[in-house]
Amino acid sequence: MHQKLKLIQQMKQMKKTTIKMKNNFKPFAMVLLAVIFGLSVQAQNFNVESVKMELESPKDDTEKDLDKCIEWITAASNHSKTANSPKMWFYKGLTYLKIAGVNSELTKATPNAIDLALEGFTTAIKTDTKGKYTEDSKLNLLNVAIGLYNRGYSAYQEKNYSGAYDNFSKTLPLMDYDTEGQLKRNNLTAEVVEQMMAFSALGMKDNVKAKLSFESLIKKGSSESSVFVNLANIHLEEKDTAKALEVIEAGKVLNGTDKLLINKELDIYLKQGRSVELIEKINIAIEDDPGNTVYYFARAISYEGMGDLEKAGADYDKILEIDPEYYDAAYNKGVMYNNMIGELVKEMDEKNVYKPSIIAQYEAKIFALYEKEIVQFEYVFENNDDMAMEDRLDLAKTMKSIYAKMSKMDKYEEMKAFLEENK
């Protein structure tokens, strides 16, 4: 407890900038788009025609014989005359898209139905040299995109990040087919999908894939602050603070008043030891948001690093004026006084002080600092009910030692009793 808590550990707002999804991410309805039928083509094979007739029947999807459709389309896919037929591939895709959407026992028995639908429609496009099935396949691939996204979203919620990433990566190229904006109007966009890819990669702890997704989003014009902050965090993990700052500055060009970007920039400046520049930026941030305790906390630590303890103390006081429950500020101010005592003791040793009168002067200064220090620690100890017991015990040990040096034996005994009760 004698060492300062690092800024990055104390700024509660800063700790929320990683693996953070936008609140409007959600699963989407499979029935968003109409499945396209009505293609006028000559019969190529009885099995394919049988599937076509069954799927185009006026019956509800739950009443259609999808088991029989599987049987017919499997036979057609294994037949040499229809194995490479775009019609066969189209109706294979449609069969499995129906299975994925009806939510029946057959759906549960065919967990890869949406993958088979993806294969069917994409192969239909590749083999469709006459262009009879391409447009309808593309439209149906939007429903496939919804199914893949929903499956990826469920995997993400279950913390199956690799499964989520796989599904989102399959979804992304299908978004190119949304030329009429059907999915976009329902808030499912390529940017949303790629953000989910990036967050899934972070969950996998695969910074390479996450970086590729975040960089791609920025290149495509994303102004989402979490994209820039998370990319900066990856660069910081790679010990490249200059690159991290470059990313944040690029984000601020698009969104200069965003608090996530401002907080991360302050954090990076601290890591680089650029206190003067940091304080200048904090001053601007405080003018914009004078009630933000995070900025005062950052400036207090910066002032301490520069040796301007008076200004640091004033900022800690300002924090407690705004938020009396910001106990880290009181604790840090107490530690600041403790460090000042350490400097005085060090100075005495270096100067080899031995005259009683000079020793008395030093002792008076040290005692005055003890009085200031203990006030801060008492405030934290008596009011912060949420403090972890391990931290409370460490603080109690420090306070017991200070009380002994100040000859406040009643307080010393209180701390001693507390420590014995909570061994």
Buried (B, 14 or more C-beta within 10 A) or exposed (E): BEEBBEBEEBBEEBEEBEBBEBEEBEBBEBEBBEBBEEBEBEEBBEBBBBBBEBBBEEEEBEEBBBEEBBBBBEBBBEBEEBEEBBBBBBBBBBBBBBBBBBEBEBBEEBEEBBBBBBBBBBBBBEBBEEEBBBBBBBBBBBBBBBBBBBBBBBBBEEEBBEBBBBBBBBBBEBBEBBEEEBBBEBEBBBBBBBBBBBBBBBBBEBBEBBBBBBBBBBEEEBBBBBBBBBBBBBBBEEEBBEBBBBBBBBBBEBBEEBBBBBBBBBBBBBBBEBBEEBBEBBEEBBEEEEEBBBBBBBBBBBBBBBEBBEBBBBBBBBBBEBEEEBBBBBBBBBBBBBBBBEEBEEEBEEEEBEEEEEEEEBEEEBEEBBEBBBEBBBBBBEEBEEBEEEBBBBBBBBBBEBBBEBEBEEBBEBBBEBBEEEE
